[in-house]
Amino acid sequence: MTEALRVYRPTAPVVVFGRRDTHLPGFPAAVRAAEAAGFEPLVRAVGGRPVAYTTEALVVDHVKQERLAPEGLETRFKQYGSLYADVLHGLGIDARVGAVPGEYCPGAHSVNARGVVKLVGTGQRVVPNGWLFSALTVVGDDARLRPLLAEVYDLLELPFDPASVGSLATEVPGLTVDSVEQRVLEAYGATSPQPLDEATLELATQLAPDHRITP
């Protein structure tokens, strides 16, 4: 495998913590809050702070084997941030690249609407000869996410403004995960990387328990 693209639709609500979060005093309480709200708590491979999403979301993982991958970190953030902003523009959203005040899992290359609410979060994991670029697009259910994220961030004593949580369907009523997925795939174009091969998916299944949180 030299390059692969996986488009993933969540099958259940989850709260995904960063590894740094697991060392905070409020982490056990934050995990319990997620579970009480019906969200499965997980720990992600890429960096960042807690994010939450339901089945009304789209996750795209782009993996590539490439020499000197760490040197392209900033370039990839800019390239794919612009790609997702262009996709959202095409859907009728006033999309911009950049963090908004008080956003969850803050990042300079998040994609927002109107400079007010976060819609797409991006992250990377880089090794010497390869990289993973992951993008989470919140299509809907922002009203469900807002109070849960507020509680999780409060328990972890991390800065957060619930008003920063948005979704594509709130910006443009009627948008669906199907329509967003189609636009994302079109944005990657005819040279879109192939789906992950069976051996890679099998290995990912074996490693998945390492990212689940046990009481």
N, C-alpha and C positions, 0 to 999 in steps of 0.2 A: 504494500500500500504506500503510494507516494503522496496521494491527496484524496480526501474524502469529505463529503458533506452529509450531515445527518440533520434532517428536519424532524423535530420531535414535538408532538402534541401531548401535553401532560394528561394522564388518565385520572389524576386525583390531585387535590390541593396540597401544596407543600410549602414549607418555610425552609429555605436553604441558608445555612449559616456559613460564615468564613471560619477558617481555622483559628484565627485570632479570637473570635467570639467565644470559642470553647473554653478559653482560659479566664474569662471574666466571671466575677462572683455571681452575677445574676443569670448566668447561662442555664443552670438547671430549672430555674423558675420560668425563663423564656421558653424552654422546651415544653414545659407543662402547659404554658399558655397556648402554644401552637397546637398541641394535642387536644386541649379542651375546645379549641375552635374548629376542630376537625381537619387540621393540617398535619401532614407527616413531616417531622423535623429531619433534615439531612445536613451533611457537611459537604461543601463543594470542593472541587479540585483547584479551580482558579481562585484568585484572591477576592477581597472585597468584604462587605458587611452584609447583614441579613437582607434577603429578598423573599417575597411571597408571591405566589401565583396560583391560579386555579386552572381548570380545563379550558378557560377562555384566555389562553396564552399560546405563544409559539416560541420554541427554543430551537436555535440553529447552531450546531457545532461544526466548525470548519477546521479540519486537521490537515496539516501538510508537513511532509518531510522536506527539509530545506537546510542547506549548509548555512552557518552563521545566522541562525534564526533570531538570536537575541538582538542583533543589530537592526532588525526591521520592526521592533516593537512599536515605536511611535508611528511609523509609517502605516502599519496595519490599523492602528487605532483610528487614524485620520481617514484612511481609505474606506474602511467599512462603516465608520460613523457617517461619512458622506453618503455611502450607498444606502443605508437605512433611512437617512433623512430624505433622500431622493424618492425612495419607495413611498414614504409617508406623504410627501408633496403630491405624488401621483394619486394618492387616495383622497386628496382634498384637505390635508392637514397643514397648518402653518408650523412646519417642523424645523428645528434648529439643533445644531450640535453644541453641547455644553451642559454643564451641571446647572440645576436650579437651586435656589436657597433651600436648605433643609431637606434635600432629597434623600431617600433611602439608598444605601450602597453608593455613595457619591462618586462620580467619576467625570473627569474633564471631557470625556467623549461619549457621555450619555446623549440620547436624542430626546428632545423635549418638544412640547407644543407651546407656542407663543412665549417661550421663555418663562413659563409658569409651572407646568406639570411634567414630570418624567414619564416617558412612554417606552423607551428602549434602553436597557442596560447592556453594556458590553464588558467583556473581561478576557484576559489571556492567560495561558500557561505556556511557558517557553522552556525548552531544553536545548542543549547545544546544537542539535541537528533537526529540530522540528518544533512545531507550535500548534496550539489549540486556540482558536478564536471562538468565543461563545457569545451569542446575542439572545437576550430575552425580550420579547415584545409582548406587552400587556395589552391584549385585545379588549378585554372586558372585566367585569367584577371589581372595579376599583373601589366601589362602595363597601364591598366585603373586605378588601385588603386593608383599607385605611385604618380602621380601629384596631385590627390585629397588629399591624406594623407599629402603631403607636404604643401598644402595650409591650411588645417585644423590645423596642428601642428604649422604652422607659426602664424596663427591668435590667437591661444591659448598661444603662446610664450613658447612652449614646445620643448625640444630637439628631433631631428629626422633626420635620414639620408635616403633619398629616395632609395639609393642603397641597403638598408637592406630588401626591399620588394621582396619576391620571390613567386614562386608557384610550385606545383608538376609538372604541365605540361611543365613548362620551363625547369625543371631538367630532365624530361623524357618525351619527346614529345609523344603525343598519349594517355596519361593517362586521364581518364574520371572520373566524379563523381561516376558513376556506379561502376567502378572497384575499386575505393578507398573505397566506402561504403562496398563492399563485403569483402575486406581485413580487415576493421575495425571490422565488425561483426564477422568474423572468429577469430580475436584476442581475442574477449571477450569469445569465446568458447561455448561449449555445455551448460554451466551453465549461459549463457547470461541472464541478467534480462529481465523481461517481459516489453512490451510496457506500456506506461502510461494508466491508466484506464480512462473511460469516465468522471467520476466525477472530476478527477484531470484536465483533458483537458478542461472541461467546466469552472472550476474555473480559469484556466489560461487565457481563453478567456475573462472572466469578468474582470480580473486584467490587461490585456494587455494595455488598454488605459492609465493606469498610467505611462507607459514607453514610450508613444509617446510624442513628443514635439509639443506644439501648439504655433503658432506665437504670 
